[in-house]
Amino acid sequence: QVQVVESGGGLVQPGGSLRLSCAASGFSFSNYDMSWYRQAPGKERELVARLSTSRGTIAYADSVKGRFTISRDNGKNTVYLQMNSLNPEDTAVYYCNAQSVFSRLAFWGQGTQVTVSA
């Protein structure tokens, strides 16, 4: 059974930090590029960060460059998103995505809420 489970969201003050985790199971984690997306109220889902499995290539949205860091631990089947210097514009539901490098097969987590507010 495939599972993609995010955790680590919550309420944080502007300037604060959070670390999101995404635990995957039921598929060959090392064969999947892993990404974080977010969706704010009234907005479309957008890519935040992507980490490829083959070359370790990383891509970030311009809005989070220098503040967010994506990483993965293939031994733990987990991908992380370290978020620093958070601001209210980062408030959104954050989703973990696994995209197969061999097909169009992809899995999504249920999302975790991040709220940045004083």
Contact map, one row per residue, 1 for C-alpha under 8 A:
1110000000000000000000001100000000000000000000000000000000000000000000000000000000000000000000000000000000000000000000
1111000000000000000000011110000000000000000000000000000000000000000000000000000000000000000000000000000000000000000000
1111100000000000000000111100000000000000000000000000000000000000000000000000000000000000000000000000000000001000000000
0111110000000000000001111000000000000000000000000000000000000000000000000000000000000000000000011000000000111100000000
0011111000000000000001110000000000000000000000000000000000000000000000000000000000000000000000010000000000001110000000
0001111100000000000111100000000000000000000000000000000000000000000000000000000000000000000000110000000000001111000000
0000111110000000000111000000000000000000000000000000000000000000000000000000000000000000000000000000000000000001000000
0000011111000000011110000000000000000000000000000000000000000000000000000000000000000000000000000000000000000001000000
0000001111100000011100000000000000000000000000000000000000000000000000000000000000000000000000000000000000000001111000
0000000111110000000000000000000000000000000000000000000000000000000000000000000000000000000000000000000000000001111000
0000000011111000000000000000000000000000000000000000000000000000000000000000000000000000000000000000000000000000011110
0000000001111101110000000000000000000000000000000000000000000000000000000000000000000000000000000000000000000000011111
0000000000111111000000000000000000000000000000000000000000000000000000000000000000000110000000000000000000000000000111
0000000000011111000000000000000000000000000000000000000000000000000000000000000000001111000000000000000000000000000111
0000000000001111100000000000000000000000000000000000000000000000000000000000000000011110000000000000000000000000000000
0000000000011111110000000000000000000000000000000000000000000000000000000000000000011100000000000000000000000000000000
0000000000010011111000000000000000000000000000000000000000000000000000000000000001111100000000000000000000000000000000
0000000110010001111100000000000000000000000000000000000000000000000000000000000001110000000000000000000000000000000000
0000000110000000111110000000000000000000000000000000000000000000000000000000000111100000000000000000000000000000000000
0000011110000000011111000000000000000000000000000000000000000000000000000000000111100000000000000000000000000000000000
0000011100000000001111100000000000000000000000000000000000000000000000000000011110000000000000000000000000000000000000
0001111000000000000111110000000000000000000000000000000000000000000000000000011100000000000000010000000000000000000000
0011110000000000000011111000000000000000000000000000000000000000000000000001111000000000000000000000000000000000000000
0111100000000000000001111110100000000000000000000000000000000000000000000000110000000000000000000000000000000000000000
1111000000000000000000111111100000000000000000000000000000000000000000000000100000000000000000000000000000000000000000
1110000000000000000000011111000000000000000000000000000000000000000000000000000000000000000000000000000000000000000000
0100000000000000000000011111100000000000000000000000000000000000000000000000000000000000000000000000000000000000000000
0000000000000000000000001111111100000000000000000000000000000000000000000000000000000000000000000000000000000000000000
0000000000000000000000011011111100000000000000000000000000000000000000000100100000000000000000000000000000000000000000
0000000000000000000000000001111110000000000000000000100000000000000000000100100000000000000000000000000000000000000000
0000000000000000000000000001111110000000000000000000110000000000000000000000000000000000000000000001110000000000000000
0000000000000000000000000001111111000000000000000001100000000000000000000000000000000000000000000111100000000000000000
0000000000000000000000000000011111100000000000000111100000000000000000000000000000000000000000000111100000000000000000
0000000000000000000000000000000111110000000000000111100000000000000000000000001000000000000000011110000000000000000000
0000000000000000000000000000000011111000000000111110000000000000000000000000000000000000000000011100000000000000000000
0000000000000000000000000000000001111100000000111100000000000000000000000000000010000000000001111000000000000000000000
0000000000000000000000000000000000111110000011111000000000000000000000000000000000000000000001111000000000000000000000
0000000000000000000000000000000000011111000011110000000000000000000000000000000000000000000111100000000000000000000000
0000000000000000000000000000000000001111101111000000000000000000000000000000000000000000000111000000000000000000000000
0000000000000000000000000000000000000111111110000000000000000000000000000000000000000000001110000000000000000000000000
0000000000000000000000000000000000000011111000000000000000000000000000000000000000000000000100000000000000000000000000
0000000000000000000000000000000000000001111100000000000000000000000000000000000000000000000000000000000000000000000000
0000000000000000000000000000000000000011111110000000000000000000000000000000000000000000000000000000000000000000000000
0000000000000000000000000000000000000011011111000000000000000000000000000000000000000000000000000000000000000000000000
0000000000000000000000000000000000001111001111100000000000000000000000000000000000000000000000000000000000000000000000
0000000000000000000000000000000000001110000111110000000000000000000000000000000000000000000000000000000000000000000000
0000000000000000000000000000000000111100000011111100000000011000000000000000000000000000000000000000000000000000000000
0000000000000000000000000000000000111100000001111100000000011001000000000000000000000000000000000000000000000000000000
0000000000000000000000000000000000111000000000111110000001111000000011000000000000000000000000000000000000000000000000
0000000000000000000000000000000011110000000000111111000011110000000001000000000000000000000000000000000000000000000000
0000000000000000000000000000000011100000000000001111100111100000000001110000000000000000000000000000000000000000000000
0000000000000000000000000000000111000000000000000111111111000000000000000000000000000000000000000000000000000000000000
0000000000000000000000000000011111000000000000000011111110000000000000000000000000000000000000000000000000000000000000
0000000000000000000000000000001000000000000000000001111110000000000000000000000000000000000000000000000000000000000000
0000000000000000000000000000000000000000000000000001111110000000000000000000000000000000000000000000000000000000000000
0000000000000000000000000000000000000000000000000011111111000000000000000000000000000000000000000000000000000000000000
0000000000000000000000000000000000000000000000000111111111100000000000000000000000000000000000000000000000000000000000
0000000000000000000000000000000000000000000000001111000111110000000001000000000000000000000000000000000000000000000000
0000000000000000000000000000000000000000000000001110000011111000000000000000000000000000000000000000000000000000000000
0000000000000000000000000000000000000000000000111100000001111101100000000000000000000000000000000000000000000000000000
0000000000000000000000000000000000000000000000111000000000111111100000000000000000000000000000000000000000000000000000
0000000000000000000000000000000000000000000000000000000000011111100000000000000000000000000000000000000000000000000000
0000000000000000000000000000000000000000000000000000000000001111100000000000000000000000000000000000000000000000000000
0000000000000000000000000000000000000000000000010000000000011111111100000000000000000000000000000000000000000000000000
0000000000000000000000000000000000000000000000000000000000011111111100000000000000000000000000000000000000000000000000
0000000000000000000000000000000000000000000000000000000000000001111110000000000000000000000000000000000000000000000000
0000000000000000000000000000000000000000000000000000000000000001111110000000000000111100000000000000000000000000000000
0000000000000000000000000000000000000000000000000000000000000001111111000000000011110000000000000000000000000000000000
0000000000000000000000000000000000000000000000001000000000000000011111100000000111100000000000000000000000000000000000
0000000000000000000000000000000000000000000000001110000001000000000111110000001111000000000000000000000000000000000000
0000000000000000000000000000000000000000000000000010000000000000000011111000001110000000000000000000000000000000000000
0000000000000000000000000000000000000000000000000010000000000000000001111100111100000000000000000000000000000000000000
0000000000000000000000000000000000000000000000000000000000000000000000111111111000000000000000000000000000000000000000
0000000000000000000000000000110000000000000000000000000000000000000000011111110000000000000000000000000000000000000000
0000000000000000000000000000000000000000000000000000000000000000000000001111110000000000000000000000000000000000000000
0000000000000000000000100000000000000000000000000000000000000000000000001111110000000000000000000000000000000000000000
0000000000000000000000111000110000000000000000000000000000000000000000011111111000000000000000000000000000000000000000
0000000000000000000011110000000000000000000000000000000000000000000000011111111100000000000000000000000000000000000000
0000000000000000000011100000000001000000000000000000000000000000000001111000111110000000000000000000000000000000000000
0000000000000000001111000000000000000000000000000000000000000000000011110000011111000000000000000000000000000000000000
0000000000000000001110000000000000010000000000000000000000000000000111100000001111100000000000000000000000000000000000
0000000000000000111100000000000000000000000000000000000000000000000111000000000111110000000000000000000000000000000000
0000000000000000111100000000000000000000000000000000000000000000001110000000000011111100000000000000000000000000000000
0000000000000011110000000000000000000000000000000000000000000000001100000000000001111100000000000000000000000000000000
0000000000000111100000000000000000000000000000000000000000000000001000000000000000111110000000000000000000000000000000
0000000000001111100000000000000000000000000000000000000000000000001000000000000000111111010000000000000000000000000100
0000000000001110000000000000000000000000000000000000000000000000000000000000000000001111111000000000000000000000000110
0000000000000100000000000000000000000000000000000000000000000000000000000000000000000111111000000000000000000000001110
0000000000000000000000000000000000000000000000000000000000000000000000000000000000000011111000000000000000000000000100
0000000000000000000000000000000000000000000000000000000000000000000000000000000000000111111100000000000000000000011100
0000000000000000000000000000000000000001000000000000000000000000000000000000000000000011111110000000000000000000111100
0000000000000000000000000000000000000111100000000000000000000000000000000000000000000000011111000000000000000000111000
0000000000000000000000000000000000000111000000000000000000000000000000000000000000000000001111100000000000000011110000
0000000000000000000000000000000000011110000000000000000000000000000000000000000000000000000111110000000000000011110000
0000010000000000000000000000000000011100000000000000000000000000000000000000000000000000000011111000000000011111000000
0001110000000000000001000000000001111000000000000000000000000000000000000000000000000000000001111100000000011010000000
0001000000000000000000000000000001111000000000000000000000000000000000000000000000000000000000111110000001111000000000
0000000000000000000000000000000111100000000000000000000000000000000000000000000000000000000000011111000001110000000000
0000000000000000000000000000000111000000000000000000000000000000000000000000000000000000000000001111100111100000000000
0000000000000000000000000000001110000000000000000000000000000000000000000000000000000000000000000111111111000000000000
0000000000000000000000000000001110000000000000000000000000000000000000000000000000000000000000000011111100000000000000
0000000000000000000000000000001000000000000000000000000000000000000000000000000000000000000000000001111100000000000000
0000000000000000000000000000000000000000000000000000000000000000000000000000000000000000000000000001111110000000000000
0000000000000000000000000000000000000000000000000000000000000000000000000000000000000000000000000011111111000000000000
0000000000000000000000000000000000000000000000000000000000000000000000000000000000000000000000000011001111100000000000
0000000000000000000000000000000000000000000000000000000000000000000000000000000000000000000000001111000111110000000000
0001000000000000000000000000000000000000000000000000000000000000000000000000000000000000000000001110000011111000000000
0001000000000000000000000000000000000000000000000000000000000000000000000000000000000000000000111100000001111100000000
0011110000000000000000000000000000000000000000000000000000000000000000000000000000000000000000111000000000111110000000
0001110000000000000000000000000000000000000000000000000000000000000000000000000000000000000000100000000000011111000000
0000110000000000000000000000000000000000000000000000000000000000000000000000000000000000000011110000000000001111100000
0000011111000000000000000000000000000000000000000000000000000000000000000000000000000000000011100000000000000111110000
0000000011000000000000000000000000000000000000000000000000000000000000000000000000000000001111000000000000000011111000
0000000011110000000000000000000000000000000000000000000000000000000000000000000000000000011111000000000000000001111100
0000000011110000000000000000000000000000000000000000000000000000000000000000000000000001011100000000000000000000111110
0000000000111100000000000000000000000000000000000000000000000000000000000000000000000111111000000000000000000000011111
0000000000111100000000000000000000000000000000000000000000000000000000000000000000000011000000000000000000000000001111
0000000000011100000000000000000000000000000000000000000000000000000000000000000000000000000000000000000000000000000111
